[in-house]
Amino acid sequence: MSEYSWPGEDGRPVPDAAAAWPATVGGLPVGTRVTGEVIGRQRFGVFLALDGHPGAMGLARIDRMPPCMELPPVGRRVSGEVVWHSDREHQVGVMLAEWAGHEDLLPRFRVGQVVAGPVTKIASIGVFVRLGHCVEGLVRLAGAAASAGALPEGREMRVRIVEVDREGRRVLLAEAAP
């Protein structure tokens, strides 16, 4: 099976969400805690078969997923909370528990702030430094300073935050004086 699939591609029956819709909405109001299994995976999210509701089709949308996390694979058991209903698609929107408990650390970083973190990747344009869980920034380096010998992965590096692009989720850094 490829990285992406639709419900039913693995041979299991697809829930008849349209027929079960009135019972689904009545039995799963917003705020209800749910568990289920991932039955399909697309670029926009994962489809869920929800326990105790045989016709219900859940959808955990990627726009609710923290940027550093990945979609769970088909077959994984998950839990979460109902956050919306789609009458048109006959789907129950679910915020996965592992996503809901995640704190976005990007807003904590400010231009001019000096921080330290490990080098996580060396690229031709510079090095990436981890500033916090799910937050990395780029230090643009030139010449010998960007070589793997000068800045090996894992080495702590003091950096100054030059720019924080919250929409693009990018942080531009410069080496900080020792």
Backbone as JSON Lines, residues from 0, in Angstrom:
{"i":0,"aa":"M","n":[0.85,-1.18,0.0],"ca":[0.0,0.0,0.0],"c":[0.89,1.24,0.0]}
{"i":1,"aa":"S","n":[0.5,2.25,-0.76],"ca":[1.28,3.47,-0.83],"c":[1.12,4.29,0.45]}
{"i":2,"aa":"E","n":[1.83,5.4,0.51],"ca":[1.76,6.28,1.67],"c":[0.34,6.81,1.86]}
{"i":3,"aa":"Y","n":[-0.38,7.0,0.73],"ca":[-1.74,7.52,0.79],"c":[-2.72,6.48,0.28]}
{"i":4,"aa":"S","n":[-3.9,6.45,0.89],"ca":[-4.93,5.5,0.47],"c":[-6.3,6.03,0.88]}
{"i":5,"aa":"W","n":[-7.31,5.51,0.22],"ca":[-8.69,5.86,0.56],"c":[-9.27,4.73,1.41]}
{"i":6,"aa":"P","n":[-10.26,5.03,2.24],"ca":[-10.92,3.95,2.99],"c":[-11.43,2.89,2.03]}
{"i":7,"aa":"G","n":[-11.22,1.64,2.38],"ca":[-11.68,0.52,1.56],"c":[-10.64,-0.05,0.63]}
{"i":8,"aa":"E","n":[-9.55,0.67,0.39],"ca":[-8.51,0.15,-0.51],"c":[-7.8,-1.06,0.06]}
{"i":9,"aa":"D","n":[-7.89,-1.26,1.37],"ca":[-7.24,-2.42,1.98],"c":[-8.18,-3.63,2.02]}
{"i":10,"aa":"G","n":[-9.36,-3.52,1.39],"ca":[-10.29,-4.65,1.33],"c":[-11.35,-4.64,2.41]}
{"i":11,"aa":"R","n":[-11.16,-3.83,3.44],"ca":[-12.18,-3.75,4.49],"c":[-13.36,-2.92,4.01]}
{"i":12,"aa":"P","n":[-14.56,-3.23,4.5],"ca":[-15.72,-2.44,4.06],"c":[-15.64,-1.0,4.54]}
{"i":13,"aa":"V","n":[-16.17,-0.1,3.71],"ca":[-16.21,1.32,4.03],"c":[-17.51,1.61,4.78]}
{"i":14,"aa":"P","n":[-17.45,2.34,5.89],"ca":[-18.68,2.68,6.6],"c":[-19.67,3.42,5.7]}
{"i":15,"aa":"D","n":[-20.95,3.12,5.83],"ca":[-21.99,3.82,5.09],"c":[-22.37,5.06,5.9]}
{"i":16,"aa":"A","n":[-21.54,6.08,5.78],"ca":[-21.67,7.27,6.61],"c":[-22.96,8.03,6.35]}
{"i":17,"aa":"A","n":[-23.44,8.04,5.11],"ca":[-24.67,8.78,4.78],"c":[-25.87,8.16,5.49]}
{"i":18,"aa":"A","n":[-25.97,6.84,5.45],"ca":[-27.11,6.16,6.09],"c":[-27.06,6.3,7.61]}
{"i":19,"aa":"A","n":[-25.86,6.35,8.17],"ca":[-25.71,6.42,9.63],"c":[-25.65,7.85,10.15]}
{"i":20,"aa":"W","n":[-25.74,8.85,9.26],"ca":[-25.5,10.22,9.66],"c":[-26.38,10.71,10.81]}
{"i":21,"aa":"P","n":[-27.7,10.53,10.78],"ca":[-28.51,11.02,11.91],"c":[-28.08,10.42,13.26]}
{"i":22,"aa":"A","n":[-27.8,9.12,13.27],"ca":[-27.35,8.46,14.51],"c":[-25.96,8.94,14.9]}
{"i":23,"aa":"T","n":[-25.12,9.2,13.91],"ca":[-23.76,9.66,14.19],"c":[-23.79,11.03,14.86]}
{"i":24,"aa":"V","n":[-24.52,11.97,14.28],"ca":[-24.59,13.32,14.85],"c":[-25.2,13.28,16.25]}
{"i":25,"aa":"G","n":[-26.25,12.46,16.43],"ca":[-26.89,12.35,17.74],"c":[-26.0,11.7,18.79]}
{"i":26,"aa":"G","n":[-25.21,10.72,18.36],"ca":[-24.38,9.98,19.3],"c":[-22.99,10.55,19.52]}
{"i":27,"aa":"L","n":[-22.58,11.47,18.64],"ca":[-21.23,12.02,18.74],"c":[-21.26,13.54,18.66]}
{"i":28,"aa":"P","n":[-21.87,14.21,19.66],"ca":[-21.87,15.67,19.63],"c":[-20.45,16.22,19.82]}
{"i":29,"aa":"V","n":[-20.27,17.48,19.43],"ca":[-18.98,18.15,19.61],"c":[-18.58,18.05,21.08]}
{"i":30,"aa":"G","n":[-17.34,17.7,21.3],"ca":[-16.82,17.54,22.66],"c":[-16.72,16.09,23.1]}
{"i":31,"aa":"T","n":[-17.33,15.17,22.35],"ca":[-17.29,13.75,22.7],"c":[-15.9,13.18,22.48]}
{"i":32,"aa":"R","n":[-15.39,12.43,23.46],"ca":[-14.1,11.74,23.31],"c":[-14.34,10.46,22.53]}
{"i":33,"aa":"V","n":[-13.47,10.2,21.56],"ca":[-13.63,9.03,20.69],"c":[-12.3,8.28,20.55]}
{"i":34,"aa":"T","n":[-12.43,7.02,20.17],"ca":[-11.27,6.22,19.78],"c":[-11.63,5.54,18.47]}
{"i":35,"aa":"G","n":[-10.62,5.12,17.75],"ca":[-10.88,4.45,16.48],"c":[-9.6,4.05,15.8]}
{"i":36,"aa":"E","n":[-9.76,3.61,14.55],"ca":[-8.63,3.13,13.76],"c":[-8.53,3.94,12.48]}
{"i":37,"aa":"V","n":[-7.3,4.26,12.09],"ca":[-7.06,4.95,10.83],"c":[-7.34,3.97,9.7]}
{"i":38,"aa":"I","n":[-8.28,4.36,8.79],"ca":[-8.66,3.47,7.68],"c":[-8.31,4.06,6.32]}
{"i":39,"aa":"G","n":[-7.8,5.28,6.29],"ca":[-7.39,5.91,5.05],"c":[-6.5,7.09,5.37]}
{"i":40,"aa":"R","n":[-5.61,7.42,4.43],"ca":[-4.63,8.48,4.68],"c":[-4.45,9.27,3.39]}
{"i":41,"aa":"Q","n":[-4.71,10.58,3.48],"ca":[-4.54,11.46,2.33],"c":[-3.7,12.67,2.74]}
{"i":42,"aa":"R","n":[-3.31,13.47,1.78],"ca":[-2.5,14.66,2.07],"c":[-3.22,15.62,3.0]}
{"i":43,"aa":"F","n":[-4.55,15.61,3.0],"ca":[-5.33,16.55,3.81],"c":[-5.71,16.0,5.18]}
{"i":44,"aa":"G","n":[-5.42,14.73,5.47],"ca":[-5.73,14.17,6.78],"c":[-5.92,12.67,6.74]}
{"i":45,"aa":"V","n":[-6.45,12.14,7.85],"ca":[-6.7,10.7,7.94],"c":[-8.18,10.43,8.21]}
{"i":46,"aa":"F","n":[-8.67,9.34,7.6],"ca":[-10.04,8.9,7.83],"c":[-10.02,7.89,8.97]}
{"i":47,"aa":"L","n":[-11.06,7.93,9.81],"ca":[-11.13,7.07,10.99],"c":[-12.43,6.28,11.02]}
{"i":48,"aa":"A","n":[-12.33,5.01,11.39],"ca":[-13.5,4.21,11.75],"c":[-13.62,4.36,13.26]}
{"i":49,"aa":"L","n":[-14.74,4.92,13.72],"ca":[-14.88,5.26,15.13],"c":[-15.53,4.12,15.91]}
{"i":50,"aa":"D","n":[-14.9,3.74,17.01],"ca":[-15.39,2.64,17.85],"c":[-16.82,2.93,18.34]}
{"i":51,"aa":"G","n":[-17.67,1.9,18.31],"ca":[-19.03,2.01,18.84],"c":[-20.0,2.7,17.9]}
{"i":52,"aa":"H","n":[-19.53,3.14,16.75],"ca":[-20.38,3.82,15.77],"c":[-20.03,3.26,14.39]}
{"i":53,"aa":"P","n":[-20.59,2.08,14.04],"ca":[-20.16,1.37,12.84],"c":[-20.28,2.14,11.53]}
{"i":54,"aa":"G","n":[-21.22,3.07,11.43],"ca":[-21.36,3.82,10.19],"c":[-20.64,5.15,10.2]}
{"i":55,"aa":"A","n":[-20.06,5.52,11.32],"ca":[-19.44,6.85,11.43],"c":[-18.1,6.89,10.71]}
{"i":56,"aa":"M","n":[-17.86,8.02,10.04],"ca":[-16.58,8.25,9.39],"c":[-15.98,9.5,10.01]}
{"i":57,"aa":"G","n":[-14.83,9.33,10.64],"ca":[-14.14,10.47,11.23],"c":[-13.07,10.98,10.29]}
{"i":58,"aa":"L","n":[-12.73,12.25,10.45],"ca":[-11.65,12.84,9.66],"c":[-10.83,13.74,10.58]}
{"i":59,"aa":"A","n":[-9.54,13.46,10.66],"ca":[-8.6,14.33,11.38],"c":[-7.84,15.07,10.3]}
{"i":60,"aa":"R","n":[-8.11,16.37,10.17],"ca":[-7.55,17.18,9.08],"c":[-6.13,17.63,9.41]}
{"i":61,"aa":"I","n":[-5.3,17.67,8.38],"ca":[-3.9,18.05,8.55],"c":[-3.75,19.51,8.98]}
{"i":62,"aa":"D","n":[-4.73,20.36,8.68],"ca":[-4.6,21.76,9.09],"c":[-4.7,21.93,10.6]}
{"i":63,"aa":"R","n":[-5.05,20.87,11.3],"ca":[-5.09,20.89,12.77],"c":[-3.86,20.2,13.37]}
{"i":64,"aa":"M","n":[-3.0,19.66,12.51],"ca":[-1.85,18.9,12.96],"c":[-0.66,19.83,13.21]}
{"i":65,"aa":"P","n":[0.02,19.69,14.35],"ca":[1.24,20.49,14.57],"c":[2.23,20.23,13.44]}
{"i":66,"aa":"P","n":[2.92,21.26,12.98],"ca":[3.77,21.14,11.8],"c":[4.9,20.13,11.91]}
{"i":67,"aa":"C","n":[5.33,19.79,13.09],"ca":[6.45,18.86,13.21],"c":[5.99,17.41,13.35]}
{"i":68,"aa":"M","n":[4.71,17.18,13.36],"ca":[4.21,15.82,13.53],"c":[3.85,15.22,12.18]}
{"i":69,"aa":"E","n":[3.58,13.92,12.17],"ca":[3.22,13.23,10.95],"c":[1.84,12.6,11.1]}
{"i":70,"aa":"L","n":[1.19,12.38,9.97],"ca":[-0.09,11.69,9.99],"c":[0.11,10.26,10.46]}
{"i":71,"aa":"P","n":[-0.78,9.74,11.3],"ca":[-0.64,8.35,11.71],"c":[-0.92,7.42,10.53]}
{"i":72,"aa":"P","n":[-0.26,6.26,10.48],"ca":[-0.44,5.33,9.36],"c":[-1.76,4.58,9.45]}
{"i":73,"aa":"V","n":[-2.18,4.02,8.33],"ca":[-3.37,3.17,8.29],"c":[-3.16,2.0,9.25]}
{"i":74,"aa":"G","n":[-4.19,1.71,10.02],"ca":[-4.14,0.62,10.98],"c":[-3.84,1.06,12.41]}
{"i":75,"aa":"R","n":[-3.32,2.27,12.59],"ca":[-3.0,2.74,13.94],"c":[-4.27,3.08,14.7]}
{"i":76,"aa":"R","n":[-4.3,2.75,15.98],"ca":[-5.39,3.11,16.88],"c":[-5.11,4.52,17.4]}
{"i":77,"aa":"V","n":[-6.12,5.36,17.4],"ca":[-5.97,6.73,17.85],"c":[-7.13,7.12,18.76]}
{"i":78,"aa":"S","n":[-6.96,8.23,19.46],"ca":[-8.05,8.78,20.26],"c":[-8.08,10.28,20.05]}
{"i":79,"aa":"G","n":[-9.21,10.87,20.39],"ca":[-9.33,12.31,20.21],"c":[-10.67,12.81,20.67]}
{"i":80,"aa":"E","n":[-11.04,13.97,20.13],"ca":[-12.28,14.63,20.52],"c":[-12.99,15.15,19.28]}
{"i":81,"aa":"V","n":[-14.32,15.0,19.24],"ca":[-15.12,15.51,18.13],"c":[-15.1,17.04,18.2]}
{"i":82,"aa":"V","n":[-14.74,17.69,17.06],"ca":[-14.65,19.15,17.03],"c":[-15.59,19.79,16.01]}
{"i":83,"aa":"W","n":[-16.13,19.02,15.07],"ca":[-17.08,19.55,14.1],"c":[-17.81,18.4,13.4]}
{"i":84,"aa":"H","n":[-18.88,18.75,12.67],"ca":[-19.63,17.81,11.84],"c":[-19.75,18.41,10.44]}
{"i":85,"aa":"S","n":[-19.67,17.57,9.42],"ca":[-19.87,18.02,8.04],"c":[-21.09,17.31,7.48]}
{"i":86,"aa":"D","n":[-22.22,18.02,7.44],"ca":[-23.44,17.43,6.89],"c":[-23.28,17.04,5.42]}
{"i":87,"aa":"R","n":[-22.53,17.83,4.68],"ca":[-22.34,17.56,3.25],"c":[-21.53,16.29,3.0]}
{"i":88,"aa":"E","n":[-20.46,16.12,3.77],"ca":[-19.56,14.96,3.58],"c":[-19.91,13.79,4.5]}
{"i":89,"aa":"H","n":[-20.81,14.01,5.44],"ca":[-21.17,12.99,6.44],"c":[-19.94,12.53,7.22]}
{"i":90,"aa":"Q","n":[-19.17,13.52,7.68],"ca":[-17.95,13.22,8.43],"c":[-17.97,13.93,9.77]}
{"i":91,"aa":"V","n":[-17.31,13.29,10.72],"ca":[-17.13,13.85,12.05],"c":[-15.68,14.3,12.13]}
{"i":92,"aa":"G","n":[-15.47,15.58,12.4],"ca":[-14.11,16.1,12.55],"c":[-13.56,15.74,13.91]}
{"i":93,"aa":"V","n":[-12.35,15.24,13.93],"ca":[-11.71,14.78,15.17],"c":[-10.37,15.47,15.33]}
{"i":94,"aa":"M","n":[-10.14,16.01,16.53],"ca":[-8.82,16.54,16.91],"c":[-8.13,15.4,17.65]}
{"i":95,"aa":"L","n":[-7.07,14.87,17.08],"ca":[-6.37,13.76,17.71],"c":[-5.73,14.21,19.02]}
{"i":96,"aa":"A","n":[-5.77,13.35,20.02],"ca":[-5.23,13.68,21.35],"c":[-3.75,14.04,21.27]}
{"i":97,"aa":"E","n":[-2.99,13.32,20.45],"ca":[-1.56,13.6,20.36],"c":[-1.3,14.97,19.74]}
{"i":98,"aa":"W","n":[-2.23,15.49,18.96],"ca":[-2.08,16.82,18.37],"c":[-2.53,17.88,19.35]}
{"i":99,"aa":"A","n":[-3.62,17.61,20.07],"ca":[-4.21,18.61,20.97],"c":[-3.27,18.97,22.11]}
{"i":100,"aa":"G","n":[-2.48,18.02,22.59],"ca":[-1.6,18.26,23.72],"c":[-0.29,18.91,23.34]}
{"i":101,"aa":"H","n":[-0.12,19.24,22.07],"ca":[1.14,19.79,21.59],"c":[1.14,21.31,21.69]}
{"i":102,"aa":"E","n":[2.19,21.85,22.27],"ca":[2.31,23.3,22.39],"c":[3.19,23.83,21.26]}
{"i":103,"aa":"D","n":[2.71,24.85,20.56],"ca":[3.47,25.48,19.51],"c":[4.46,26.46,20.14]}
{"i":104,"aa":"L","n":[5.74,26.15,20.06],"ca":[6.77,26.97,20.7],"c":[7.23,28.15,19.84]}
{"i":105,"aa":"L","n":[6.89,28.16,18.55],"ca":[7.37,29.22,17.66],"c":[7.06,30.62,18.18]}
{"i":106,"aa":"P","n":[5.85,30.9,18.69],"ca":[5.58,32.27,19.16],"c":[6.48,32.75,20.3]}
{"i":107,"aa":"R","n":[7.16,31.86,20.97],"ca":[8.04,32.26,22.07],"c":[9.32,32.95,21.6]}
{"i":108,"aa":"F","n":[9.69,32.74,20.37],"ca":[10.96,33.27,19.87],"c":[10.79,34.66,19.3]}
{"i":109,"aa":"R","n":[11.73,35.56,19.63],"ca":[11.68,36.97,19.25],"c":[12.96,37.38,18.52]}
{"i":110,"aa":"V","n":[12.83,38.29,17.59],"ca":[13.99,38.84,16.87],"c":[14.94,39.46,17.88]}
{"i":111,"aa":"G","n":[16.23,39.15,17.74],"ca":[17.26,39.67,18.63],"c":[17.6,38.73,19.78]}
{"i":112,"aa":"Q","n":[16.73,37.8,20.07],"ca":[16.95,36.85,21.16],"c":[18.13,35.94,20.82]}
{"i":113,"aa":"V","n":[18.97,35.64,21.81],"ca":[20.1,34.73,21.63],"c":[19.76,33.42,22.35]}
{"i":114,"aa":"V","n":[19.88,32.33,21.62],"ca":[19.58,31.0,22.16],"c":[20.65,30.03,21.69]}
{"i":115,"aa":"A","n":[20.66,28.85,22.26],"ca":[21.59,27.8,21.85],"c":[20.81,26.54,21.53]}
{"i":116,"aa":"G","n":[21.32,25.79,20.58],"ca":[20.68,24.54,20.23],"c":[21.61,23.69,19.39]}
{"i":117,"aa":"P","n":[21.29,22.42,19.24],"ca":[22.15,21.53,18.46],"c":[21.96,21.71,16.95]}
{"i":118,"aa":"V","n":[23.04,21.57,16.21],"ca":[22.96,21.54,14.75],"c":[22.27,20.24,14.37]}
{"i":119,"aa":"T","n":[21.21,20.35,13.55],"ca":[20.45,19.15,13.17],"c":[20.69,18.71,11.74]}
{"i":120,"aa":"K","n":[21.11,19.65,10.89],"ca":[21.33,19.3,9.49],"c":[22.3,20.3,8.88]}
{"i":121,"aa":"I","n":[23.17,19.79,8.02],"ca":[24.12,20.63,7.31],"c":[23.71,20.61,5.84]}
{"i":122,"aa":"A","n":[23.5,21.79,5.26],"ca":[23.09,21.91,3.86],"c":[24.01,22.89,3.15]}
{"i":123,"aa":"S","n":[23.91,22.94,1.84],"ca":[24.76,23.84,1.06],"c":[24.49,25.31,1.38]}
{"i":124,"aa":"I","n":[23.29,25.63,1.86],"ca":[22.95,27.02,2.16],"c":[23.26,27.41,3.6]}
{"i":125,"aa":"G","n":[23.58,26.44,4.43],"ca":[23.88,26.73,5.83],"c":[23.58,25.54,6.72]}
{"i":126,"aa":"V","n":[23.35,25.81,7.99],"ca":[23.04,24.74,8.93],"c":[21.72,25.03,9.62]}
{"i":127,"aa":"F","n":[21.04,23.95,9.99],"ca":[19.8,24.07,10.73],"c":[20.08,23.78,12.2]}
{"i":128,"aa":"V","n":[19.5,24.61,13.06],"ca":[19.7,24.5,14.5],"c":[18.34,24.33,15.17]}
{"i":129,"aa":"R","n":[18.23,23.34,16.05],"ca":[16.98,23.12,16.79],"c":[16.89,24.11,17.94]}
{"i":130,"aa":"L","n":[15.82,24.91,17.92],"ca":[15.6,25.92,18.96],"c":[14.67,25.41,20.05]}
{"i":131,"aa":"G","n":[13.87,24.42,19.74],"ca":[12.92,23.86,20.68],"c":[12.18,22.73,19.98]}
{"i":132,"aa":"H","n":[11.3,22.05,20.7],"ca":[10.53,20.96,20.11],"c":[9.76,21.5,18.9]}
{"i":133,"aa":"C","n":[10.01,20.96,17.73],"ca":[9.34,21.32,16.48],"c":[9.74,22.68,15.94]}
{"i":134,"aa":"V","n":[10.8,23.28,16.43],"ca":[11.23,24.58,15.92],"c":[12.71,24.5,15.55]}
{"i":135,"aa":"E","n":[12.99,24.69,14.26],"ca":[14.36,24.75,13.78],"c":[14.54,26.04,13.01]}
{"i":136,"aa":"G","n":[15.77,26.53,12.98],"ca":[16.07,27.74,12.24],"c":[17.29,27.51,11.38]}
{"i":137,"aa":"L","n":[17.43,28.37,10.37],"ca":[18.55,28.27,9.43],"c":[19.57,29.36,9.71]}
{"i":138,"aa":"V","n":[20.83,28.94,9.83],"ca":[21.95,29.87,9.9],"c":[22.61,29.8,8.53]}
{"i":139,"aa":"R","n":[22.5,30.9,7.78],"ca":[23.15,30.93,6.46],"c":[24.65,31.08,6.67]}
{"i":140,"aa":"L","n":[25.4,30.15,6.11],"ca":[26.85,30.16,6.26],"c":[27.5,30.07,4.89]}
{"i":141,"aa":"A","n":[28.7,30.57,4.78],"ca":[29.42,30.52,3.51],"c":[30.78,29.88,3.72]}
{"i":142,"aa":"G","n":[31.27,29.27,2.65],"ca":[32.62,28.73,2.63],"c":[32.88,27.64,3.65]}
{"i":143,"aa":"A","n":[34.07,27.71,4.26],"ca":[34.51,26.66,5.17],"c":[33.65,26.54,6.41]}
{"i":144,"aa":"A","n":[33.02,27.64,6.83],"ca":[32.2,27.59,8.04],"c":[31.03,26.64,7.91]}
{"i":145,"aa":"A","n":[30.6,26.38,6.67],"ca":[29.45,25.5,6.47],"c":[29.84,24.04,6.29]}
{"i":146,"aa":"S","n":[31.13,23.74,6.34],"ca":[31.54,22.36,6.12],"c":[31.19,21.48,7.32]}
{"i":147,"aa":"A","n":[31.04,20.22,7.05],"ca":[30.66,19.28,8.11],"c":[31.71,19.22,9.21]}
{"i":148,"aa":"G","n":[32.98,19.42,8.86],"ca":[34.02,19.38,9.87],"c":[33.95,20.55,10.83]}
{"i":149,"aa":"A","n":[33.57,21.72,10.33],"ca":[33.52,22.92,11.17],"c":[32.31,22.91,12.09]}
{"i":150,"aa":"L","n":[31.19,22.39,11.61],"ca":[29.95,22.38,12.4],"c":[29.29,21.0,12.29]}
{"i":151,"aa":"P","n":[29.77,20.03,13.02],"ca":[29.17,18.7,12.92],"c":[27.75,18.67,13.51]}
{"i":152,"aa":"E","n":[26.93,17.77,12.97],"ca":[25.58,17.59,13.52],"c":[25.68,17.23,15.0]}
{"i":153,"aa":"G","n":[24.8,17.8,15.79],"ca":[24.79,17.54,17.22],"c":[25.54,18.59,18.04]}
{"i":154,"aa":"R","n":[26.44,19.33,17.4],"ca":[27.19,20.36,18.12],"c":[26.27,21.49,18.55]}
{"i":155,"aa":"E","n":[26.42,21.95,19.79],"ca":[25.66,23.1,20.29],"c":[26.17,24.35,19.61]}
{"i":156,"aa":"M","n":[25.24,25.22,19.26],"ca":[25.62,26.46,18.59],"c":[24.79,27.6,19.18]}
{"i":157,"aa":"R","n":[25.48,28.7,19.52],"ca":[24.78,29.91,19.99],"c":[24.38,30.72,18.76]}
{"i":158,"aa":"V","n":[23.08,31.08,18.71],"ca":[22.57,31.81,17.57],"c":[21.72,32.99,18.02]}
{"i":159,"aa":"R","n":[21.63,33.98,17.14],"ca":[20.76,35.14,17.37],"c":[19.63,35.06,16.35]}
{"i":160,"aa":"I","n":[18.4,35.28,16.79],"ca":[17.25,35.22,15.9],"c":[17.18,36.52,15.1]}
{"i":161,"aa":"V","n":[17.21,36.39,13.78],"ca":[17.21,37.52,12.87],"c":[15.8,37.8,12.35]}
{"i":162,"aa":"E","n":[15.04,36.73,12.08],"ca":[13.69,36.88,11.54],"c":[12.84,35.69,11.95]}
{"i":163,"aa":"V","n":[11.57,35.95,12.27],"ca":[10.61,34.88,12.58],"c":[9.42,35.06,11.65]}
{"i":164,"aa":"D","n":[9.24,34.11,10.74],"ca":[8.11,34.11,9.81],"c":[7.09,33.11,10.34]}
{"i":165,"aa":"R","n":[6.09,33.61,11.1],"ca":[5.12,32.72,11.74],"c":[4.24,31.99,10.73]}
{"i":166,"aa":"E","n":[3.82,32.67,9.67],"ca":[2.98,32.01,8.67],"c":[3.74,30.91,7.94]}
{"i":167,"aa":"G","n":[4.95,31.2,7.52],"ca":[5.76,30.22,6.81],"c":[6.47,29.24,7.73]}
{"i":168,"aa":"R","n":[6.38,29.5,9.03],"ca":[7.0,28.68,10.06],"c":[8.5,28.54,9.83]}
{"i":169,"aa":"R","n":[9.15,29.68,9.52],"ca":[10.59,29.7,9.3],"c":[11.25,30.67,10.26]}
{"i":170,"aa":"V","n":[12.46,30.32,10.66],"ca":[13.25,31.19,11.53],"c":[14.62,31.33,10.88]}
{"i":171,"aa":"L","n":[15.03,32.57,10.69],"ca":[16.35,32.86,10.15],"c":[17.25,33.25,11.3]}
{"i":172,"aa":"L","n":[18.44,32.67,11.33],"ca":[19.37,32.84,12.44],"c":[20.72,33.37,11.96]}
{"i":173,"aa":"A","n":[21.5,33.88,12.89],"ca":[22.89,34.26,12.64],"c":[23.7,33.74,13.81]}
{"i":174,"aa":"E","n":[24.96,33.44,13.56],"ca":[25.82,33.02,14.68],"c":[25.9,34.13,15.69]}
{"i":175,"aa":"A","n":[25.82,33.79,16.95],"ca":[25.93,34.77,18.04],"c":[27.37,34.77,18.56]}
{"i":176,"aa":"A","n":[27.8,35.91,19.0],"ca":[29.14,36.01,19.6],"c":[29.17,35.15,20.86]}
{"i":177,"aa":"P","n":[30.31,34.53,21.13],"ca":[30.42,33.65,22.32],"c":[30.27,34.38,23.62]}
